[in-house]
Amino acid sequence: MNVINVQNLQKSFGLRTLFSGASFAVDEGEKVGIIGVNGSGKSTLLRIVAGVEGTEGGVIALQRGARMGYLTQEPEFAPGETIRTAVAAGNRELQAVLTEYHAMTAKLSAEGGDADRWLARQGELSSRIDALGGWEWEHRVETVLTRLGVTGFDRPVEGLSGGERKRVALARVLLARPELLLLDEPTNHLDADTTLWLEEHLLDYPGALLLITHDRYFLDRVVSRMIEVEGSVLHSFPGGYTEYLEAKAERTERLAVEEGKRAKLIEQELAWVKRSPSARTGKQQARINRLGTLQSDQQAKRLPERDAAEFQFGDPPRLGRTVLNLHSVSKSFGDRVLIRDFSAILQAGERVGIIGPNGAGKTTLLRIILGEEPPTEGEVELGRNTKIAYFDQRREELDPEKSIYEAASDEDWVMLGEQRIHLRSYLERFLFPPAVQQQKVRSLSGGEISRVLLARLFLQDANLLILDEPTNDLDLVTLRVLESVLTDFPGCVLLVTHDRFFLDKIATRLLVFEGGGVVHSHAGGYELYRRLKEQSESARVQQEEEKKQRASPAAPAARSRSSASRKLSYREQRELEGMEAAIMEAEARKEEISAQLADPVLYADTPEDVARVSAAFRAAEAEVEALYARWAELEEVRGAG
């Protein structure tokens, strides 16, 4: 049964039609992801469904008695609210019942009055609180807030950062447990571990979910259907992000074939019209009418227009032998230690991802490297030829009162390597047509601001890119383009991001903030790090179990039976199903890099190129070993279960 049904939706902004006859439905318990390029109308669609924004037509039918919970990109709170009261506001029914229950208790404690009636009402309220899970409410509030990285529950909401406000709002809507969840970019401002927790929470969530996110791993693991907003219509694809890509490729190929056939038919008809006599019979006029129909169909069914920015770097200065060295760097703020005695060497060609919990010190490390923040101890050594370009997640370098054109560059003509082009043409590559280049920065969306910052970044003559959360607010198409550009960038990249898919595509190494000032270096991308971490944690737990078993002779048999009865979780089952393909892909990558190492041509290049390929081979080798170990572990659990 549908929890919500949307039919024939009509929505426009001025002359622009956002939706024309759009229809879709969400079943009870179904998890649906919404994707599309920036500005296609995804957030508007969610606002319409939530009843926050109106339409010019259409019907939205919500199942009788069903509740909706809506997480916006920019959540709002009532004045004077604390974190605790803000979260409680998400379940107003429970709060009202609890308030009345406590009022009945107070009346019963006083003498006199209609005690029998109050006692009966208290019993009714107690049953309702039990049905709403109210007796465990405080515990659940603190648990969810803690898992989302929020502490100090009695702090006022007004003093929170944008990321903390978003996490408090997420806790509020999750704890309300509505029958339909509407989440707009819930993974923004979440670190990787918290995102994993949210995935598991939503997989187990009994209600339906309508979700906007650019986190591709999240889409693959949580949703069972994708809706793409394209033009003014909606396209539905079964499965997660991977299945969407496969179906999208098939659809694009099919459209291309149809377009080719239509173009050939139009060409034939046009040739006939040109050579036919001026006098038209009824049959000839029918052929002319047919030509008009074909041309109209071609216009209506043309392939989608270019919707991805065209990022391009010039040729960066050649890196020297020393790129960036960190010598025993420490950083403290009072008693709080963010970085303790950390040393690292960045080699030519490396693309290093930085991950860790919010507030662990990732951005602080970048500011130390940039010279904006002095280390408490240690030294930062930059190579003589190292030139840095910086992408700031705070976007402070953009003047909100400037136009897009003015914010992108101080010059009318810009250089991309040896190519000299006008700034107006350059901005068109970033999806800013001339008609909108005079628009003020303050009026731009988050994704548009990110594109302006990237346009500025790529004009800089740099060979070391330092990027702080560059993936926030970018659509999936733009993310794929950015991944490709950074992978081909001949210099070095140092970036902070919570996008695990992005890290797996481009990172050759990770710097992981473990907490307490500890920073570790790990070869490879996020998935390899996660698997190694899980293996390490599993080994630690096993060692503790063995230690307990040795201390208690009666325990081994019971523990053995418990271990044998364990079954694979849903996530582990999906992981096991894809393990063979993952191993084959990792083996192929290892063989490809091995062939590069065996090629004498490599050793005619610079030592930095040899070091880069060698490091890539070590990472690929470690990934293969980790995948085999994980496969064996999952098979053992499945066999035992």
Secondary structure, 3 states (H helix, E strand, C coil): CEEEEEEEEEEEECCEEEEEEEEEEEECCCEEEEECCCCCCHHHHHHHHHCCCCCCEEEEEECCCCCEEEECCCCCCCCCCEHHHHHHHHHHHHHHHHHHHHHHHHHHHCCCCCHHHHHHHHHHHHHHHHHCCHHHHHHHHHHHHHHCCCCCCCCEHHHCCHHHHHHHHHHHHHHHCCCEEEEECCCCCCCHHHHHHHHHHHHCCCCEEEEECCCHHHHHHHCCEEEEEECCEEEEEECCHHHHHHHHHHHHHHHHHHHHHHHHHHHHHHHHHHHCCCCCCHHHHHHHHHHHHHHHHHHHCCCCCCCCCCCCCCCCCCCCCCCEEEEEEEEEECCEEEEEEEEEEECCCCEEEEECCCCCCHHHHHHHHHCCCCCCEEEEEECCCCCEEEECCCCCCCCCCCEHHHHHCCCCEEEECCEEEEHHHHHHCCCCCHHHCCCEHHHCCHHHHHHHHHHHHHCCCCCEEEEECCCCCCCHHHHHHHHHHHHHCCCEEEEECCCHHHHHHHCCEEEEEEECCEEEEEECCHHHHHHHHHHHHHHHHHHHHHHHHHHCCCHHHHHHHHHHHCCCCHHHHHHHHCHHHHHHHHHHHHHHHHHHHHCHHHHHCCHHHHHHHHHHHHHHHHHHHHHHHHHHHHHHHHHHC
